[in-house]
Structure formats: C-alpha cells, structure tokens
Amino acid sequence: MSHGSNIVYPSGPDAPHAFDIIPLKPRNGTLDARCPVCHGYGEWNTEIDLVSFRCKRAVCPRCLGAGWVETGSDPISLPAIELAPEGYPKWVTHCVPRDEVTEEDTAGGTLLAPDV
C-alpha cells in the first residue's frame, strides 16, 4: 500500500523546508563561526517528503559539511586528492596558514574570505 506524499524541492539553503529535520552541527572546537551559507547545518534538503520526511540532501560546498568556518588566524586543514608514489590517488590534508589564503581557497573550504 502506498502512502500519501507531499514532496517539495528546496532550491538552496534559503528556501523553505531546506533545513527540516536537520540538526545544527555542534562546534568541535577548531572552527570559529557558523557557516554563512548553511547557517551551521552543514547540509540542506534538495528534496523532502513532508509526510514521511524522507529526503535527499546536499552537502554545503562552503564548509564541506562541518557547519562551521574559521575566522581567526589558526591554520586550516583542507582536503585534497594527490597521486601517491605507487600511482594511485589518495586523500591528503594540507594545513593552510591564514595569511596565505586567497579568495580561490575560500570557495570550497572552511575559511572565510580574507580581509583586504
């Protein structure tokens, strides 16, 4: 037997129902402020059934799902994929000092744009 449904498609983090049934991410102690894009949730609904609350979600590209961003001078760990000496790709983490951050670095990571 099928159930009734009322499916909505939020267009982004500012749309109605974008954060339904999504809890705020706790601050883990290494980042300073809630993400300006996802407002601390780290993700939002791209499709949600308002009857059964089944949903599909998108991870925030600004904070990479952490919900928090760095505003101070602490180094930030940015994930990347590099080719290992053995020839296969592997995940690595780069620590970037705050004073070396450019506008391009802030597009996909947990850093706020540098003050000019």
Secondary structure, 3 states (H helix, E strand, C coil): CCCCCCEECCCCCCCCCCCCCCCCCCCCCCCCEECCCCCCCCEEEEEEECCCCCEEEEECCCCCCCCEEECCCCCEEEEEEEECCCCCEEEEEEEECHHHCCCCHHHHCCECCCCC
